[in-house]
Amino acid sequence: MNRVAKYFRHFSFFYSYLGNRIFLLIALSLLGGFLDGFGLALFIPLIQVAGKAQIDKAEAAQSLGSLDFLLDFITWSGLELSAVVILVFLLVIFVLKGIFKYLESHYKVIVQMFFVRKIRYQMVDSLGGMEYKKFLGLDAGRVQNTLSGEIYKIVSAYVAYFNTLQSFVLLMVYVVLALLANFQFALVVSVGGYLTNFIFKIIFKYTESASLNNSKLSHKYQSSLIQAVHNFKYLKATNYFQKYKLKLKSYVDQIELEQKKIGIFNAILMAAREPLVIAIVVGAILVQIKLLDGNIAAIFLSLMFFYRALNFIMLVQTNWQAFTSNLGGLHVGMELLKDLDDGKEEDSSELQVDHIKSLNIVNVGFSYNSTKKVLSNINLKIQDNRSYAFVGKSGSGKTTLTNLIVGLVHPTEGDFYLNGETLRSFNLASYRSKIGYITQEPVIFNDTIFNNITFWSEKTEANYSKFLHAVKLAHLTELVESLSEKEDTILGDSGSLISGGQKQRISIARELFKDAELLIFDEATSALDSETEQMIQQNIDSLKGTCNIVLVAHRLSTVKNADEILLMKDGEVECRGSFNHLIEISPAFKSMVELQEF
């Protein structure tokens, strides 16, 4: 029962994507199989009619067993059982078989493309629709490995699974035909075929274990590789890479060892396939002739069917071995899809946000778990295209408050209102489309300046004019004009071909092109030199009055001109006011300013 449930689980997974397309594929396989069998059966009367004008129907019917209805159909048509008539029927049957085989193969390709596209779309959509809080608990290596590497194993598992299913269907077709031709002989061969199954069960078991281990090790390797790329500068500068690469090589060795096991099991299966088929056939013929005194013509017809059937037994086992080899990828894919689905963000409202007129945070508190509050009793009103700044020591709650404002997390206490209504009553995607976000590490894609700023908008006249305006506001005109490829210049991985300040200005230009109504600068200048920081600060100041601006900063020079500054401590607002007002009323703020040499 557990084994049936296990196999049905895989069928259910594929059926959830393909629906009744599966049964159409099976039906086409059945038609092709039966037509092939009928064609093979007609070779018996064709041999018997050789050298004669026509065949004796009773003699031919005895050789065909229960398949004698083929002869009945020919005589019912008013035709004689001559060699020419049988050959014509034989040709018609195999032409029909070829047509159905083409339809099956063609439709199989279409269904495979449909499956691959659908599962890739689902993974991308599910990742994009995941709640931020749940996303933080995912292993980045696992996500990347599944979406880039394991996805091919899922596709290979699908192909192998349906090859197995089709081979099994055809196996059943030939078993039925063999039973109709000679029941006794068919029964003997069936017992022999069944006994070989025990040999392959052992191979499948070890292959499945190796496949699952391979996928788990691949996750770890991908995770470690991501960290190596991300921290390359540090690892190279300290020569730690020499030691870290041993860890990477260890994973490579383990992965290849598991892959070697799978290869050996596959080799055993392929080598044993034909000898086992011949052994079963020879044994069955000896039993039929020596013990059961069988009719040699009937045995020959049944043997033809069973030779086909035994080949499909081996194909079932070979394809199932291929499926088992990729089972690890299928399982991790199913598990990731489940995790992504479990972490899906609730965003069912259809109420769209036309404009951000005001944001009102009232007595808000937030905690990731019940043991520790991150924010407590926060009150803030953002409106009238003003600028607001959050300052304070690390861990004071600035980033969490920012995450709350953009809707990545939601209050566990208090209320958050947008334009006088609760934020959750609006469609969150439409709200976030009004937000611009510039971080400490600018998000730059390995693409052109134009695509980075316009986010792959079509290069129409209107978009190009809007692009130039954003470039001008972000003080990037001189940079763009100095490059030989102008706006079509590729920026390199994470903007490796430009400076930190230029990256930040491109990030700002992207949000200006977007026409963001709420701009958030999260430590946007903390990694820049003073001169570049001053340039970015000029960018920020020039935007005042055009949209609402939220600044998160350690370096207080960035927030000096903000309309309102919130000094945060331990998740609460300790005091608030303008820069000069806070210096007067807050010793802590004044000390921070003095330490930064204002």
C-alpha positions in Angstrom: 0.0 0.0 0.0 2.8 2.4 0.9 4.5 1.6 -2.4 1.3 2.3 -4.4 0.9 5.6 -2.5 4.5 6.5 -3.3 4.1 5.9 -7.0 0.7 7.6 -7.1 2.3 10.6 -5.4 4.5 11.1 -8.4 1.6 10.6 -10.8 -0.5 13.0 -8.8 2.3 15.6 -9.0 2.5 15.4 -12.8 -1.3 15.2 -13.2 -1.6 18.5 -11.2 0.3 20.2 -14.1 -0.9 18.2 -17.1 -4.4 17.1 -16.3 -6.1 14.9 -18.9 -3.2 15.3 -21.3 -1.7 12.3 -19.6 -4.6 10.1 -20.6 -4.5 11.2 -24.2 -0.9 10.3 -24.3 -1.7 6.8 -22.9 -4.6 6.4 -25.4 -2.3 7.2 -28.4 0.3 4.6 -27.0 -2.5 2.0 -26.7 -3.7 2.5 -30.3 -0.1 2.3 -31.6 0.6 -0.8 -29.6 -2.5 -2.7 -30.6 -2.0 -1.8 -34.3 1.6 -3.1 -34.1 0.3 -6.3 -32.5 -2.3 -6.9 -35.1 0.3 -6.3 -37.8 2.6 -8.8 -36.3 -0.2 -11.4 -36.0 -0.9 -11.2 -39.7 2.7 -12.5 -40.4 1.6 -16.0 -39.3 -1.1 -16.4 -42.0 1.2 -14.7 -44.5 3.9 -17.4 -43.9 1.3 -20.1 -44.1 -0.1 -18.8 -47.4 3.3 -18.8 -49.1 3.2 -20.9 -52.2 -0.6 -21.3 -52.1 -3.4 -19.4 -53.9 -5.1 -18.9 -50.6 -5.0 -20.1 -47.0 -7.3 -22.5 -45.1 -9.1 -20.2 -42.6 -9.5 -22.9 -39.9 -5.7 -23.7 -40.0 -4.8 -20.0 -39.8 -7.4 -19.4 -37.0 -5.8 -22.1 -34.9 -2.4 -20.4 -35.2 -3.8 -17.0 -34.2 -5.7 -18.2 -31.2 -8.2 -15.6 -30.0 -6.8 -13.1 -32.5 -8.6 -15.0 -35.3 -11.0 -12.0 -35.5 -8.5 -10.4 -37.8 -9.2 -13.2 -40.3 -12.9 -12.8 -39.7 -12.7 -9.1 -40.6 -10.9 -9.9 -43.9 -13.5 -12.5 -44.9 -16.3 -10.3 -43.7 -15.0 -7.7 -46.2 -15.7 -10.2 -48.9 -12.1 -10.8 -49.7 -10.1 -14.1 -50.0 -7.3 -15.0 -47.6 -4.6 -14.6 -50.3 -1.1 -13.3 -49.9 -1.9 -10.1 -51.7 -4.9 -9.3 -49.5 -3.0 -10.1 -46.3 -0.1 -7.9 -47.4 -2.4 -5.0 -48.2 -4.1 -5.3 -44.8 -0.6 -5.6 -43.2 0.5 -2.4 -45.0 -2.7 -0.5 -44.0 -2.2 -1.5 -40.4 1.4 -0.4 -40.2 0.6 2.9 -42.0 -2.1 3.6 -39.4 0.4 2.7 -36.7 3.0 5.1 -38.1 0.3 7.9 -38.1 -0.6 7.3 -34.5 3.1 7.0 -33.6 3.7 10.4 -35.1 0.7 11.9 -33.3 1.9 10.4 -30.1 5.5 11.7 -30.5 4.4 15.1 -31.6 1.9 15.5 -28.8 4.5 14.2 -26.3 6.8 17.1 -27.3 4.0 19.6 -26.9 3.1 18.2 -23.4 6.7 18.3 -22.3 7.1 21.9 -23.4 3.9 22.7 -21.5 5.1 21.0 -18.4 8.5 22.6 -18.4 7.1 26.1 -19.0 4.4 25.7 -16.3 6.7 24.4 -13.6 9.3 27.1 -14.3 6.6 29.8 -14.3 5.3 28.5 -11.0 8.7 28.5 -9.3 9.3 32.1 -10.4 5.8 33.2 -9.5 5.9 31.5 -6.2 9.3 33.0 -5.3 8.0 36.5 -6.3 4.8 35.9 -4.3 6.5 34.8 -1.1 6.2 36.7 2.1 9.4 38.5 2.9 9.5 37.2 6.5 9.2 33.6 5.3 11.7 34.2 2.6 14.4 35.1 5.2 14.1 31.5 6.4 15.0 29.9 3.1 18.5 28.6 2.2 19.8 30.7 -0.7 21.9 27.8 -2.0 18.9 25.5 -2.0 16.7 28.0 -3.9 19.4 28.8 -6.5 20.3 25.1 -7.0 16.7 24.0 -7.4 15.8 26.8 -9.8 18.9 26.5 -11.9 20.3 23.0 -11.6 17.6 20.7 -10.1 15.0 22.0 -12.5 16.7 19.9 -15.2 16.5 16.8 -13.1 12.8 17.5 -12.6 12.3 17.7 -16.4 14.4 14.5 -16.8 12.4 12.8 -14.1 9.2 13.8 -16.0 10.5 12.4 -19.3 11.7 9.2 -17.7 8.4 8.8 -15.7 6.2 9.0 -18.8 8.6 6.9 -20.9 8.1 4.3 -18.1 4.3 4.8 -18.2 4.2 4.4 -22.0 6.5 1.4 -21.9 4.2 -0.2 -19.2 1.1 0.5 -21.3 2.7 -1.2 -24.3 3.9 -4.0 -22.1 0.3 -4.7 -21.1 -0.8 -4.5 -24.7 1.7 -7.2 -25.8 1.0 -9.3 -22.7 -2.8 -9.3 -23.6 -2.0 -10.1 -27.2 0.3 -12.9 -26.2 -2.3 -14.4 -23.8 -4.8 -14.2 -26.7 -2.4 -16.1 -29.0 -1.3 -18.8 -26.6 -2.4 -18.6 -22.9 -0.1 -21.3 -21.5 3.1 -20.1 -23.1 2.2 -16.5 -22.1 1.7 -17.6 -18.5 5.1 -19.2 -18.4 6.9 -16.2 -19.8 5.0 -13.9 -17.4 6.2 -15.8 -14.4 9.8 -15.5 -15.7 9.5 -11.8 -16.4 8.0 -11.2 -12.9 10.9 -13.0 -11.2 13.5 -10.6 -12.9 11.7 -7.7 -11.1 13.3 -8.6 -7.8 16.8 -8.1 -9.2 16.0 -4.6 -10.4 14.3 -3.6 -7.1 17.6 -3.7 -5.4 19.2 -1.5 -8.1 16.4 1.0 -7.9 16.7 1.2 -4.1 20.4 2.1 -4.2 20.0 4.5 -7.1 17.2 6.4 -5.4 19.4 6.8 -2.3 22.3 8.0 -4.3 20.1 10.5 -6.2 18.7 12.0 -3.0 22.2 12.3 -1.5 23.4 14.0 -4.7 20.7 16.7 -4.6 21.4 17.4 -0.9 25.1 17.8 -1.5 24.4 20.0 -4.6 22.4 22.4 -2.3 25.4 22.6 0.1 27.8 23.2 -2.8 25.7 25.9 -4.3 25.3 27.6 -1.0 29.0 27.6 -0.3 29.8 28.7 -3.9 27.4 31.7 -3.5 29.2 32.7 -0.3 32.6 32.3 -2.0 31.6 34.7 -4.8 29.9 37.2 -2.5 32.9 37.2 -0.1 35.6 36.8 -2.8 37.5 40.1 -1.9 37.8 39.1 1.7 38.8 35.5 1.0 41.4 36.6 -1.6 42.9 39.4 0.5 43.4 37.1 3.5 44.4 34.0 1.5 41.5 32.2 3.2 40.3 31.1 -0.3 43.1 28.5 -0.3 41.4 26.9 2.7 37.8 27.6 1.6 38.3 25.9 -1.7 39.1 22.6 0.1 35.5 22.8 1.4 34.2 23.3 -2.2 36.4 20.5 -3.5 35.1 18.2 -0.8 31.5 18.7 -1.9 32.6 18.2 -5.5 34.2 14.9 -4.6 31.1 13.7 -2.7 28.7 14.8 -5.5 30.8 12.9 -8.1 31.0 9.8 -5.9 27.2 9.7 -5.7 27.0 10.3 -9.5 29.5 7.4 -10.0 27.2 5.1 -8.0 24.3 6.0 -10.2 26.4 5.4 -13.3 27.4 2.0 -12.1 23.9 1.0 -11.3 22.8 2.1 -14.8 25.6 0.1 -16.3 24.5 -3.0 -14.5 20.9 -2.5 -15.7 21.9 -2.0 -19.3 24.3 -5.0 -19.4 21.8 -7.4 -17.8 18.8 -6.4 -20.0 19.3 -8.5 -23.1 20.7 -11.7 -21.5 17.8 -11.8 -19.2 15.3 -11.4 -22.0 16.9 -14.3 -24.0 17.1 -16.5 -20.9 13.4 -16.1 -20.2 12.4 -16.7 -23.8 14.6 -19.9 -24.0 13.3 -21.2 -20.8 9.6 -20.6 -21.8 10.0 -22.3 -25.1 11.6 -25.4 -23.5 8.8 -25.6 -21.0 6.1 -25.2 -23.7 7.6 -27.8 -26.1 8.9 -30.4 -23.6 6.2 -30.3 -20.9 3.1 -28.7 -22.5 3.4 -30.1 -26.0 2.5 -26.7 -27.5 1.7 -25.8 -31.1 4.9 -24.4 -32.6 3.0 -21.8 -34.8 1.0 -20.6 -31.8 4.2 -20.5 -29.7 5.9 -18.5 -32.5 3.1 -15.8 -32.6 3.0 -15.6 -28.8 6.8 -15.5 -28.8 6.8 -12.5 -31.1 4.4 -10.7 -28.8 6.4 -11.7 -25.7 9.7 -10.8 -27.2 8.2 -7.3 -27.7 6.7 -7.5 -24.2 10.0 -8.5 -22.6 11.8 -5.7 -24.3 9.2 -3.4 -22.8 9.7 -5.0 -19.4 13.4 -4.0 -19.7 12.4 -0.5 -21.0 10.1 -0.1 -18.0 13.0 -1.0 -15.7 15.5 1.1 -17.7 13.2 4.2 -17.8 12.3 3.7 -14.1 16.0 3.6 -13.3 16.4 6.9 -15.2 13.5 8.3 -13.2 15.0 7.1 -10.0 18.3 8.7 -10.9 16.6 12.0 -11.1 14.3 11.4 -8.2 16.4 13.6 -5.9 15.8 16.6 -8.1 12.1 15.9 -8.3 11.7 15.6 -4.5 13.7 18.8 -3.7 11.6 20.6 -6.4 8.4 19.4 -4.8 9.6 20.3 -1.4 10.7 23.8 -2.5 7.3 24.4 -4.3 5.6 23.4 -1.0 7.7 25.7 1.0 7.2 28.6 -1.4 3.4 27.9 -1.4 3.3 27.7 2.4 5.1 31.1 2.6 2.8 32.8 0.1 2.0 36.4 0.9 -1.6 37.2 1.5 -2.4 39.9 -1.1 -5.9 39.1 -2.3 -7.4 42.7 -2.3 -8.1 44.1 -5.7 -8.3 47.7 -4.4 -5.5 49.6 -6.3 -3.4 52.5 -4.9 -3.7 55.4 -7.3 -1.5 57.8 -5.2 0.2 57.8 -1.9 -1.4 60.8 -0.2 -0.6 59.9 3.4 0.8 57.1 5.5 -0.2 57.0 9.2 1.5 54.6 11.7 -0.5 54.6 14.9 0.8 52.9 18.1 2.6 50.2 16.1 4.5 47.4 17.6 6.3 44.5 15.8 8.0 41.3 16.8 9.3 38.3 14.8 8.4 36.0 17.6 6.7 36.3 21.0 9.9 36.5 23.0 11.3 39.8 21.8 9.7 43.1 20.5 11.6 44.8 17.7 9.3 47.9 17.6 7.1 49.3 20.2 4.6 52.2 20.3 5.7 53.8 17.0 3.7 56.8 15.7 4.5 58.5 12.4 2.6 60.4 9.8 4.2 60.7 6.3 2.5 63.2 3.9 2.8 66.5 2.0 6.0 65.5 0.1 8.1 65.9 3.2 11.3 64.2 4.2 11.8 62.0 7.2 14.9 60.4 8.7 15.4 57.5 11.1 18.7 57.6 13.1 20.0 55.6 16.0 22.5 52.8 16.9 22.5 49.4 15.2 19.6 47.4 16.5 17.5 50.4 17.3 14.7 49.3 14.9 15.4 51.6 11.9 15.5 48.8 9.3 12.5 47.0 10.7 10.5 50.3 10.6 11.5 50.7 7.0 10.4 47.2 6.2 7.1 47.9 7.8 6.6 51.1 5.7 7.1 49.3 2.4 4.8 46.5 3.5 7.5 43.7 3.7 6.3 43.0 7.3 3.1 44.0 9.0 2.4 45.3 12.5 1.7 42.8 15.3 0.3 45.7 17.3 -1.4 48.9 16.3 -2.5 50.1 12.9 -1.0 51.2 9.6 -3.1 53.5 7.4 -2.7 54.4 3.8 -4.8 57.4 2.6 -7.0 56.9 5.7 -7.6 53.1 5.1 -5.7 50.2 6.6 -2.8 49.2 4.3 -4.0 45.5 4.1 -7.3 46.7 2.5 -5.2 47.7 -0.6 -3.4 45.5 -3.1 0.1 45.4 -1.8 1.7 45.1 -5.2 0.0 48.3 -6.4 1.3 50.0 -3.2 4.9 48.9 -3.7 4.8 50.0 -7.3 4.7 53.5 -6.0 7.8 53.0 -3.8 11.4 53.7 -4.7 14.1 51.9 -2.7 17.8 52.8 -2.6 20.0 50.6 -0.4 23.5 50.7 1.0 24.6 48.1 -1.7 22.9 49.4 -4.9 21.1 46.9 -7.0 22.8 46.9 -10.4 22.2 44.3 -13.1 24.7 43.0 -15.6 23.1 44.9 -18.4 23.0 48.3 -20.1 22.6 51.6 -18.3 19.3 52.1 -20.2 17.9 48.7 -19.0 19.2 49.3 -15.5 17.4 52.6 -15.2 14.2 51.8 -17.2 14.0 48.2 -15.9 13.9 46.8 -19.4 11.2 49.2 -20.7 10.9 49.3 -24.5 13.1 51.9 -26.0 10.3 54.1 -27.4 10.7 57.9 -28.0 8.6 58.6 -24.8 10.6 56.2 -22.7 13.9 57.5 -24.0 12.9 61.1 -23.2 11.9 60.0 -19.7 15.2 58.1 -19.3 17.2 61.3 -20.2 15.2 63.3 -17.7 15.9 60.8 -14.9 19.6 60.7 -15.9 19.7 64.5 -15.7 18.0 64.6 -12.2 20.5 62.0 -10.9 23.5 63.9 -12.3 24.5 61.1 -14.6 24.5 63.0 -17.9 28.2 63.5 -17.9 28.9 59.9 -17.2 26.6 58.6 -19.9 28.0 61.0 -22.5 31.6 60.1 -21.7 31.0 56.4 -22.6 31.5 55.2 -26.1 28.4 53.1 -26.0 26.4 55.8 -24.2 23.3 54.4 -22.5 24.0 51.0 -24.1 27.1 50.5 -22.0 27.1 47.2 -20.1 27.7 47.8 -16.4 29.2 44.4 -15.5 28.2 42.0 -12.7 26.7 44.1 -9.8 28.0 47.2 -11.6 31.7 46.2 -11.3 32.7 48.6 -14.1 31.5 51.8 -12.4 32.2 53.4 -9.0 30.1 53.2 -5.9 28.7 56.7 -6.3 27.8 56.1 -9.9 25.9 52.9 -8.8 24.0 54.9 -6.3 23.0 57.6 -8.8 21.9 54.9 -11.3 19.7 53.4 -8.5 18.3 56.9 -7.8 17.7 57.4 -11.6 15.8 54.1 -11.7 13.3 55.2 -9.0 12.9 58.6 -10.7 12.1 56.9 -14.0 9.6 54.9 -12.1 7.9 58.1 -10.8 8.1 56.8 -7.2 5.9 58.7 -4.8 7.7 57.4 -1.7 11.6 57.3 -1.9 13.4 55.3 0.7 17.2 55.7 1.1 18.4 52.9 3.4 22.0 53.7 4.4 22.4 54.9 0.8 25.6 56.9 1.5 27.3 55.0 4.3 29.7 53.1 2.0 30.7 56.3 0.0 33.6 58.7 0.4 32.8 62.2 1.6 32.8 63.8 -1.8 30.5 61.2 -3.4 28.3 61.4 -0.3 27.9 65.1 -0.8 27.0 64.6 -4.4 24.3 62.0 -3.5 23.1 64.4 -0.7 22.6 67.0 -3.3 20.6 64.5 -5.3 18.4 63.9 -2.3 18.0 67.6 -1.5 17.0 68.4 -5.1 14.2 65.8 -4.8 12.6 67.4 -1.7 9.1 68.6 -2.3 8.5 66.3 -5.3 7.7 63.2 -3.3 7.8 61.8 0.3 11.3 60.8 1.3 12.4 58.4 4.1 16.1 58.4 5.0 17.8 55.7 7.2 21.3 56.7 8.1 24.2 56.4 10.5 26.0 59.3 9.0 24.1 62.3 10.2 25.2 64.6 7.4 22.8 62.8 5.1 19.8 63.7 7.3 20.7 67.3 8.2 18.1 68.8 5.9 15.3 66.4 6.7 12.0 68.0 7.7 11.6 65.5 10.6 14.2 63.2 12.3 13.3 60.3 14.5 16.0 59.3 17.0 15.3 55.6 17.8 16.5 53.5 20.7 15.6 49.9 21.5 12.7 49.9 19.0 11.1 53.1 20.2 11.2 56.7 19.2 13.2 58.4 21.9 12.7 61.9 20.5 11.8 63.7 17.2 12.2 67.1 15.5 14.4 69.0 13.1 18.2 68.6 13.1 18.8 71.8 15.1 15.9 71.0 17.5 17.2 67.6 18.3 20.7 69.0 19.1 19.0 71.3 21.6 16.7 68.7 23.3 18.7 65.5 23.1 22.1 65.0 24.6 22.3 61.6 22.9 21.8 63.1 19.4 24.1 66.0 20.2 26.8 63.5 21.2 26.3 61.6 17.9 26.7 64.8 15.9 29.9 65.8 17.8 31.4 62.3 17.3 30.9 62.7 13.6 32.7 66.0 13.6 30.0 68.4 12.5 
